[in-house]
Amino acid sequence: MRVGIGLGLCFGVAFVSGLHAQSTADFGRLEPGQVVRVSTVGKSRFVTRLGGVPRDPTVELFAHAEVPVDVARVDSLWVRGHATWTGAIVGAAVLTPLGFLGWGVLCEAADDDGCASWGLVAGLAMGTGAAGALLGAGVGALIPKWRLRYARARDITVTPLLAPGRIGVAVRF
């Protein structure tokens, strides 16, 4: 029974092993002066600033980088950007409800019979949210963020592991 389950597992994993863990197209659009974090096949990792003229991004930019990179050995490539969009979303998400609450309380306090112009309150709250988005974008522009541009496709090797009294599967990637 155990041998049958082990052999079934071997064949099942061997069938799926033709799939790649990740698929890649290319490095994307790179420009001179961008800061990139590169991991190579030999498991070394470094940060460099790209240089040169962007005629052929895979050769020119890496050949004139602060740390020259062999393009064939690149395992993953990350480009440093800023969290501007994330900051804008957070700023709008925080200040819009607070603006609605604040303008609603102010409208209720100004009129003894209750607030009659909730449309104006909603418009002012949206304006407060827009101001929060601008403020959040400004803060987010100061925060660095790494974005993955390239990841080498992994080849998965599945081999049966046969030893005296044992049967199993060895997976290497």
C-alpha positions in Angstrom: 0.0 0.0 0.0 2.8 2.5 0.9 4.7 1.6 -2.2 1.7 2.3 -4.3 1.1 5.7 -2.7 4.8 6.5 -3.1 4.9 5.6 -6.8 1.6 7.5 -7.4 3.1 10.5 -5.7 6.3 10.2 -7.8 4.3 10.0 -11.1 2.0 12.9 -10.0 4.8 15.2 -9.1 6.8 14.3 -12.2 3.7 15.1 -14.4 3.4 18.6 -12.8 7.1 19.2 -12.9 7.0 20.5 -16.5 5.3 23.7 -15.2 7.5 26.7 -14.5 7.2 28.4 -11.1 7.4 31.8 -12.6 7.3 33.2 -16.1 9.3 36.2 -17.4 9.1 38.4 -20.4 12.0 40.9 -20.1 13.5 43.5 -17.8 10.8 46.0 -18.7 11.5 49.7 -19.4 14.7 50.7 -17.7 16.2 54.2 -17.8 19.7 55.6 -17.0 20.0 56.7 -13.4 17.5 54.2 -12.0 18.6 52.4 -8.9 18.2 48.6 -9.2 18.7 45.7 -6.9 20.0 42.7 -8.7 20.2 39.1 -7.5 22.4 36.8 -9.6 22.4 33.1 -10.2 25.3 32.7 -7.8 23.1 34.1 -5.0 25.0 37.4 -4.7 22.9 40.6 -4.3 23.8 44.2 -4.9 22.3 47.6 -5.5 23.6 49.7 -8.4 22.6 52.8 -10.4 22.1 52.2 -14.1 24.2 54.4 -16.6 24.7 54.9 -20.3 22.3 55.7 -23.1 19.2 53.5 -23.4 19.8 52.2 -26.9 19.8 48.5 -25.9 18.6 48.2 -22.3 20.0 44.8 -21.8 23.5 45.7 -22.8 24.1 49.5 -22.6 22.5 50.2 -19.2 24.1 47.3 -17.4 27.5 47.8 -19.0 27.7 51.4 -17.8 26.2 50.8 -14.3 28.2 51.6 -11.1 28.6 47.8 -10.6 28.7 46.2 -14.1 26.2 43.3 -14.5 26.3 40.3 -16.7 22.8 40.1 -18.0 22.8 36.4 -18.5 23.4 35.9 -14.7 20.5 38.0 -13.5 18.2 36.0 -11.4 15.9 38.8 -10.3 15.8 42.6 -10.8 14.0 45.1 -8.6 13.7 48.8 -9.4 13.5 51.4 -6.6 10.5 53.7 -6.8 8.4 55.6 -4.4 5.1 54.8 -2.6 3.3 57.9 -3.9 0.2 56.1 -5.0 -0.1 54.1 -1.8 0.3 57.4 0.2 -2.4 59.0 -1.8 -4.9 56.2 -1.2 -4.1 56.1 2.5 -4.4 59.9 2.8 -7.8 60.0 1.0 -9.1 57.0 3.0 -8.3 58.6 6.3 -9.3 62.2 5.6 -12.6 61.6 3.7 -14.5 60.1 6.6 -12.9 62.5 9.0 -13.9 65.4 6.8 -17.5 64.1 6.5 -17.7 63.8 10.3 -16.2 67.3 10.9 -18.2 69.1 8.3 -21.4 67.3 9.4 -20.8 68.3 13.1 -20.1 71.9 12.0 -23.3 72.0 9.9 -25.4 70.5 12.8 -23.9 73.1 15.2 -24.6 76.0 12.8 -28.4 75.3 12.4 -30.7 74.7 15.4 -33.2 72.6 13.3 -30.5 70.2 12.0 -28.4 70.3 8.9 -30.4 70.9 5.8 -27.5 70.9 3.3 -26.0 67.4 3.4 -25.0 67.8 -0.3 -22.7 70.6 0.6 -21.3 68.5 3.5 -20.6 65.6 1.2 -18.9 67.9 -1.3 -16.7 69.5 1.4 -15.8 66.0 2.6 -14.7 65.0 -0.9 -12.6 68.1 -1.1 -11.1 67.2 2.3 -10.4 63.7 0.9 -8.7 65.2 -2.2 -6.5 67.3 0.1 -5.7 64.2 2.1 -4.7 62.4 -1.1 -2.3 65.2 -2.0 -0.8 65.2 1.4 -0.5 61.4 1.4 1.1 61.5 -2.0 3.7 64.0 -0.7 4.5 61.7 2.2 4.5 58.6 0.0 7.0 60.3 -2.4 9.5 60.3 0.5 9.2 56.5 1.1 11.2 54.2 -1.1 9.6 51.1 -2.5 11.1 48.2 -4.5 9.2 46.8 -7.5 10.0 43.5 -9.1 10.7 43.9 -12.8 12.2 40.5 -13.7 12.3 37.1 -12.1 14.0 34.1 -13.8 11.8 31.2 -14.6 12.6 28.3 -12.3 13.1 24.9 -13.6 11.8 22.2 -11.2 13.6 18.9 -11.2 11.7 16.0 -9.7 13.5 12.7 -9.3 12.4 9.5 -7.6 14.3 8.8 -4.4 14.9 5.1 -4.0 16.9 3.8 -1.0 16.8 0.5 0.8 13.6 0.5 2.7 12.6 4.0 1.5 10.8 5.4 -1.4 10.2 9.1 -2.1 10.6 12.1 -4.3 13.4 14.7 -4.4 12.4 18.1 -5.7 15.1 20.6 -6.6 14.6 24.1 -8.0 
